[in-house]
Amino acid sequence: MTDLDTLATALYVRIDDALKASPHLAPWRPAVGIAPTLSDAELVTVAAMSALLGYTSERRWLRRAGRDLRHLFPYLPQQSGYNKRLRNASELLKHMIRMLAQDTSLWSDDVWVVDSTPVGCGCSRETARRSALAGWAQYGYCASHSRYFWGLRLHLMCTPGGLPVLFALTGAKADERETLRDMLDTAHDVAATHPGQTIIGDKNYYGRGFERDLADRHLKLLRPARKGEPERAEIHLFRPLRQVIESINQTFKGQLDLEQHGGRTPSGVIARVLTRILALTAAIWLNDKTGQPVKRSLIAYDH
């Protein structure tokens, strides 16, 4: 059986066990003071549930959770306290995303797809001038949808089944090749444990030096030919797999409301984006454990 209560219970138990085994993963708090009534495991679980249910307002979500989810979470904090604690839990969110991903059969897939997608942060010129995100968020262009936007880019490397492997949040103009290099450098253990991995990207992942760098890491890059280049041998693979990464991006945007994240500060945006990545990873993890035919299905958890 898979439903939201089952996912919440399984996710809470997994996070709680991880925190008991590794207490250093918990967000820092003063040694002297009142212990929080809502545990860190409960906090992260509540946040993942809000993403799965499509809530972009923390106040509305906490009202809903207080009305309908008391059987799971007897105590819920005020919005201000919830927001502050969630922003401080970014490292725990990242750790749990990796832990859950590694505990799936999809983690051993020998193909990864990589791409970036816009994360809009504002629509007005005044917002671009005065926002706390100014300087990090930038004006950029989305070729897939032929539109300009002001905000960030979420760079994703996933398995064809949609499981997030690596991710990064950058300014809209960040070079996708350099970002991929940084992702691999930051998580060098991932590439080291997947020698011979194939990475499939679009035309923006080009350059002899770039491909040579990936080859030195024992990674093989497949991409379509750019204008003026001879046709590449693997062209038959790109069209279906291009649809895969677009479908994964659409899951984030259409079902997990990535572009309606509501963050107004760097730490707020990071926490909200990580929450959505965790929500998708947790759903894939439980679907994999329960033998569901479609691993990236959120249907059982979005109501």
PAVOTI-679408 format. One line per 5 residues: their letters; for each residue x, y negated, z of C-alpha. Coordinates in Angstrom, 2 decimals. Layout:
N
a	X,Y,Z ~ ...;
This chain:
303
mtdld	0.00,0.00,0.00 ~ 1.34,-3.46,-0.88 ~ -0.29,-6.66,0.29 ~ 0.80,-9.90,1.90 ~ 0.58,-8.58,5.48;
tlata	2.72,-5.59,4.55 ~ 5.33,-7.81,2.91 ~ 5.34,-10.23,5.85 ~ 5.81,-7.39,8.35 ~ 8.56,-5.69,6.34;
lyvri	10.39,-8.97,5.71 ~ 10.17,-10.04,9.35 ~ 11.53,-6.71,10.58 ~ 14.40,-6.81,8.09 ~ 15.39,-10.38,9.03;
ddalk	15.05,-9.69,12.75 ~ 17.24,-6.58,12.50 ~ 19.85,-8.56,10.52 ~ 19.91,-11.32,13.15 ~ 20.25,-8.81,15.98;
asphl	23.15,-7.10,14.19 ~ 24.79,-10.41,13.21 ~ 23.73,-13.24,15.58 ~ 26.07,-15.67,13.83 ~ 23.64,-15.76,10.90;
apwrp	21.13,-17.71,12.96 ~ 21.04,-21.50,12.49 ~ 23.09,-23.37,15.07 ~ 21.33,-24.68,18.15 ~ 22.64,-26.02,21.49;
avgia	23.67,-23.39,24.01 ~ 21.65,-25.17,26.69 ~ 17.99,-25.88,26.08 ~ 14.57,-24.35,25.61 ~ 14.51,-21.29,23.37;
ptlsd	12.22,-21.77,20.35 ~ 8.83,-20.06,20.58 ~ 8.88,-19.28,16.85 ~ 11.88,-17.06,16.13 ~ 14.18,-17.60,13.16;
aelvt	12.91,-14.36,11.59 ~ 9.33,-15.61,11.91 ~ 10.29,-19.02,10.52 ~ 11.82,-17.57,7.35 ~ 8.94,-15.13,6.88;
vaams	6.37,-17.92,7.23 ~ 8.26,-20.00,4.65 ~ 8.39,-17.11,2.15 ~ 4.64,-16.53,2.58 ~ 3.90,-20.19,1.85;
allgy	5.76,-19.90,-1.47 ~ 3.94,-16.70,-2.43 ~ 0.56,-18.29,-1.68 ~ 1.36,-21.40,-3.72 ~ 1.48,-24.01,-0.96;
tserr	3.59,-27.06,-1.76 ~ 2.46,-29.11,1.26 ~ 3.85,-27.97,4.60 ~ 1.00,-29.63,6.51 ~ -1.65,-27.83,4.47;
wlrra	0.24,-24.56,4.77 ~ 0.57,-24.76,8.56 ~ -3.14,-25.54,8.87 ~ -3.95,-22.48,6.73 ~ -1.50,-20.27,8.61;
grdlr	-2.84,-21.48,11.95 ~ -6.37,-20.57,10.87 ~ -5.79,-17.24,9.09 ~ -2.44,-15.80,10.19 ~ -2.56,-15.91,13.99;
hlfpy	-2.57,-12.10,14.02 ~ 0.95,-12.24,12.55 ~ 2.27,-15.49,14.04 ~ 0.66,-16.38,17.39 ~ 2.61,-19.65,17.57;
lpqqs	3.28,-22.12,14.76 ~ 5.13,-25.43,15.27 ~ 4.16,-28.91,14.17 ~ 5.11,-29.82,10.61 ~ 8.04,-32.03,11.67;
gynkr	9.65,-29.28,13.74 ~ 8.99,-26.66,11.05 ~ 10.55,-28.89,8.39 ~ 13.66,-29.60,10.46 ~ 14.25,-25.97,11.35;
lrnas	13.73,-24.78,7.78 ~ 16.25,-27.30,6.44 ~ 18.78,-26.00,8.96 ~ 18.16,-22.39,7.93 ~ 19.60,-22.59,4.40;
ellkh	22.52,-20.25,5.12 ~ 20.19,-17.68,6.64 ~ 17.94,-17.91,3.57 ~ 20.90,-17.33,1.23 ~ 22.13,-14.39,3.28;
mirml	18.71,-12.73,3.29 ~ 18.33,-13.19,-0.48 ~ 21.61,-11.35,-1.02 ~ 20.84,-8.67,1.56 ~ 17.44,-7.85,0.10;
aqdts	18.76,-7.92,-3.48 ~ 21.54,-5.46,-2.65 ~ 18.96,-3.13,-1.08 ~ 17.15,-2.56,-4.40 ~ 17.79,-0.18,-7.27;
lwsdd	17.91,-3.19,-9.62 ~ 21.16,-4.41,-8.06 ~ 23.11,-1.71,-9.93 ~ 21.78,-2.79,-13.35 ~ 24.68,-3.16,-15.80;
vwvvd	23.18,-6.19,-17.62 ~ 22.64,-9.71,-16.28 ~ 20.85,-12.58,-18.01 ~ 21.86,-16.16,-17.27 ~ 20.16,-19.49,-17.92;
stpvg	19.22,-22.77,-16.27 ~ 15.83,-24.39,-15.85 ~ 14.82,-27.96,-14.91 ~ 13.72,-28.77,-11.37 ~ 12.03,-32.15,-11.61;
cgcsr	12.35,-34.43,-8.59 ~ 10.51,-37.57,-9.68 ~ 8.72,-39.25,-12.57 ~ 9.17,-42.99,-12.04 ~ 12.15,-45.28,-12.50;
etarr	11.69,-46.57,-8.96 ~ 12.02,-43.03,-7.61 ~ 15.22,-42.50,-9.59 ~ 16.65,-45.71,-8.11 ~ 15.61,-45.38,-4.49;
salag	15.31,-41.65,-3.82 ~ 17.67,-39.96,-1.38 ~ 18.39,-37.57,-4.26 ~ 19.84,-40.34,-6.44 ~ 23.41,-39.48,-7.38;
waqyg	22.76,-35.76,-7.30 ~ 19.57,-35.75,-9.37 ~ 20.11,-37.03,-12.91 ~ 18.29,-37.62,-16.18 ~ 18.48,-34.55,-18.37;
ycash	16.89,-32.93,-21.40 ~ 15.07,-29.61,-21.55 ~ 15.44,-28.19,-25.06 ~ 13.00,-25.33,-24.39 ~ 10.16,-27.78,-23.79;
sryfw	11.53,-30.76,-25.77 ~ 11.28,-33.16,-22.86 ~ 13.42,-35.41,-20.70 ~ 13.25,-35.19,-16.91 ~ 14.85,-36.64,-13.80;
glrlh	16.04,-34.11,-11.30 ~ 18.18,-31.02,-10.96 ~ 18.82,-27.72,-12.70 ~ 18.45,-24.29,-11.16 ~ 21.06,-21.99,-12.68;
lmctp	20.03,-18.34,-12.39 ~ 21.77,-15.09,-13.10 ~ 19.28,-12.23,-12.85 ~ 18.85,-8.60,-13.79 ~ 16.42,-7.97,-16.68;
gglpv	13.92,-6.96,-14.01 ~ 14.01,-10.49,-12.59 ~ 16.09,-9.84,-9.46 ~ 18.18,-12.94,-8.62 ~ 21.88,-12.06,-8.45;
lfalt	23.51,-15.51,-8.34 ~ 22.07,-19.01,-8.38 ~ 23.12,-22.63,-8.06 ~ 21.37,-26.00,-7.90 ~ 23.15,-28.81,-9.75;
gakad	22.55,-32.16,-11.36 ~ 20.63,-32.11,-14.62 ~ 23.77,-32.76,-16.72 ~ 26.02,-30.13,-15.17 ~ 27.85,-27.95,-17.68;
eretl	26.31,-24.47,-17.67 ~ 29.64,-22.77,-18.34 ~ 31.41,-24.51,-15.46 ~ 28.48,-23.78,-13.18 ~ 28.61,-20.08,-14.09;
rdmld	32.35,-20.06,-13.36 ~ 31.70,-21.70,-9.97 ~ 28.97,-19.19,-9.16 ~ 31.30,-16.30,-9.94 ~ 34.14,-17.88,-7.94;
tahdv	31.92,-18.49,-4.92 ~ 30.58,-14.93,-4.98 ~ 33.69,-13.18,-6.31 ~ 32.68,-9.96,-4.55 ~ 29.63,-9.63,-6.83;
aathp	31.68,-9.54,-10.03 ~ 34.32,-7.39,-8.35 ~ 31.74,-4.72,-7.53 ~ 30.25,-4.81,-11.06 ~ 33.24,-4.27,-13.40;
gqtii	32.30,-4.02,-17.06 ~ 29.08,-5.97,-16.51 ~ 27.40,-7.51,-19.57 ~ 26.14,-11.11,-19.27 ~ 23.65,-12.35,-21.84;
gdkny	23.25,-16.11,-22.25 ~ 22.15,-18.68,-24.80 ~ 24.23,-20.81,-27.18 ~ 25.39,-23.12,-24.39 ~ 27.68,-20.42,-22.99;
ygrgf	30.29,-20.74,-25.72 ~ 34.03,-21.24,-26.11 ~ 37.01,-18.96,-26.55 ~ 38.54,-20.05,-23.27 ~ 35.27,-19.45,-21.45;
erdla	34.84,-15.98,-22.93 ~ 38.47,-15.17,-22.17 ~ 37.92,-16.24,-18.55 ~ 34.93,-13.90,-18.26 ~ 36.93,-11.09,-19.87;
drhlk	39.65,-11.60,-17.24 ~ 36.95,-10.99,-14.65 ~ 36.03,-7.74,-16.50 ~ 32.74,-9.26,-17.70 ~ 31.46,-9.15,-21.27;
llrpa	29.51,-12.10,-22.67 ~ 26.83,-11.72,-25.34 ~ 25.32,-14.85,-26.88 ~ 23.81,-15.94,-30.19 ~ 26.05,-17.64,-32.75;
rkgep	26.21,-21.43,-32.78 ~ 25.85,-23.47,-35.94 ~ 28.87,-22.91,-38.18 ~ 29.84,-19.63,-36.50 ~ 29.57,-16.24,-38.20;
eraei	26.67,-14.07,-37.06 ~ 27.51,-12.07,-33.96 ~ 27.10,-8.31,-33.93 ~ 24.67,-8.16,-30.99 ~ 22.03,-10.49,-32.48;
hlfrp	19.26,-7.86,-32.18 ~ 19.55,-8.00,-28.37 ~ 18.98,-11.72,-27.91 ~ 15.38,-12.31,-28.92 ~ 13.77,-9.79,-26.48;
lrqvi	16.16,-10.68,-23.66 ~ 15.66,-14.40,-24.27 ~ 12.00,-13.80,-23.54 ~ 13.02,-12.03,-20.32 ~ 14.80,-15.06,-18.84;
esinq	12.02,-17.38,-19.97 ~ 9.54,-15.08,-18.26 ~ 11.56,-15.14,-15.04 ~ 11.69,-18.94,-15.15 ~ 7.94,-18.99,-15.70;
tfkgq	7.44,-16.83,-12.61 ~ 9.26,-19.48,-10.59 ~ 7.34,-22.35,-12.15 ~ 3.91,-20.87,-12.77 ~ 3.51,-18.65,-9.71;
ldleq	5.98,-20.04,-7.17 ~ 5.50,-23.75,-8.07 ~ 9.22,-24.48,-8.37 ~ 8.71,-27.93,-9.90 ~ 6.17,-28.89,-7.23;
hggrt	8.65,-28.19,-4.44 ~ 7.96,-31.50,-2.67 ~ 11.53,-32.01,-1.43 ~ 12.65,-35.62,-0.97 ~ 16.16,-35.11,0.43;
psgvi	19.00,-32.81,-0.67 ~ 18.56,-30.49,2.31 ~ 14.79,-30.45,1.78 ~ 15.05,-29.54,-1.90 ~ 17.65,-26.84,-1.19;
arvlt	15.47,-25.24,1.51 ~ 12.38,-25.24,-0.69 ~ 14.16,-23.79,-3.71 ~ 15.83,-21.11,-1.57 ~ 12.44,-20.25,-0.08;
rilal	11.06,-19.56,-3.55 ~ 14.06,-17.44,-4.53 ~ 13.65,-15.48,-1.29 ~ 9.93,-15.00,-1.95 ~ 10.59,-13.50,-5.39;
taaiw	13.45,-11.34,-4.09 ~ 11.34,-10.07,-1.19 ~ 8.46,-9.15,-3.51 ~ 10.81,-7.26,-5.86 ~ 12.43,-5.56,-2.86;
lndkt	9.11,-4.29,-1.47 ~ 7.81,-3.31,-4.91 ~ 11.01,-1.33,-5.45 ~ 10.78,0.38,-2.07 ~ 7.13,1.33,-2.60;
gqpvk	7.65,2.57,-6.16 ~ 5.55,-0.03,-7.95 ~ 5.76,0.19,-11.76 ~ 6.37,-3.56,-12.24 ~ 9.01,-4.84,-9.83;
rslia	8.50,-8.56,-10.53 ~ 4.75,-8.51,-9.93 ~ 3.43,-10.97,-7.32 ~ -0.24,-10.08,-7.80 ~ -0.52,-8.19,-4.51;
ydh	0.93,-11.10,-2.52 ~ -0.53,-14.30,-3.97 ~ -3.92,-14.27,-2.25;
